[in-house]
Amino acid sequence: MSSTPHILVVNGTKVRRPVFILGAPHSGVEPLARAVKRSPGFHLTTGRHGVLRVTYAFARQPAIASERGKGAARVLRDACAEAWLVSARACAQCPDECRDMAGLASPGEPAGPCVDPGRITRFADASPDLIYSADVLLDAFPDAQLVQVIRDGRDAVADMLADERCLAWFKPGLANLDTVFPNPFLGVEDHTERSRWPAAAPAVKCALRWRGSVRLSARLRLQVPAEQLLTVRYEDLVAAPRRVAADLSEYLDAPIPRTVLSGLVPAGTRDDGGVGAWRERLTPRQLGQVEKVAGTELRRLGYRLGSDR
């Protein structure tokens, strides 16, 4: 006898085909999230405390999710439902980056709703590091639509090296290799990497995180039906934002205005943090470290290494 599907209602609206935007750190999730958040009918959240608490627990200790089975899905579903609530109290808990995506109040100004609850038809979330909870997300929301963003790992690492929040995970008090190994979140998969981790350079640790994330993305592509997973390259997003918006609209079966992405991505020059910025931002030593750690994945994704030229 088949089980009855779980029905989740938030703000009086049934949650159907929620959208989750995934990617390695600094892979370009933010512009897509902004586009979805500013599209009619969507209520997208990011970085809400409840969602982060649950997803980082699953990311850093995968056994928690696997051991709890359906309980993990229920916990994550409840966290998303709380994040999607629209009320004065709920909106006051929204982080500044979430409100900034909607183009609303500046930090420190009173928080008001970013969306009219009566006009919500779809829900979405683009919180950091959701990629590590993709399996739980699909257990919690079997009809979910996933959008994963892939970016040249060298550009991603260059941005990670400039982000204190990313680097904080590598501190001895937060790195949990002594209790979790292999460690998908840190990207450490074999004993050699584990033994070298304490002395590894920051660029190596960032490259391991990027490599681990894109390996998860590759497995996700093999496991999830095409109608539930769209892969977007950041480089395509920069070069042809209108085309990406059209592809996203078709995939989500929802109107994503073609002009909404045009002003949300860098122009693509190296000196503005766009495509290929790693050439100026990574030292030769850092570039060698990244390509040594993640060269196989870079080539598999179609990115040329210095030794290929």
Salt bridges, closest charged atoms under 4 A:
GLU30 OE2 - ARG34 NH2 2.90
GLU97 OE2 - ARG165 NH1 3.98
ASP100 OD2 - ARG34 NH2 2.40
ASP116 OD2 - ARG119 NE 3.82
ASP129 OD1 - ARG209 NH2 2.95
ASP152 OD2 - ARG154 NH2 2.83
ASP159 OD2 - ARG151 NH1 2.88
ASP159 OD1 - ARG281 NH1 2.42
ASP163 OD2 - HIS26 NE2 2.76
GLU189 OE1 - ARG215 NH1 2.39
GLU193 OE2 - ARG211 NH2 2.81
ASP236 OD1 - ARG243 NH2 3.87
GLU280 OE2 - ARG270 NH1 3.79
GLU291 OE2 - ARG154 NH1 3.00
GLU297 OE2 - ARG215 NE 2.81
ASP308 OD1 - ARG299 NE 3.09
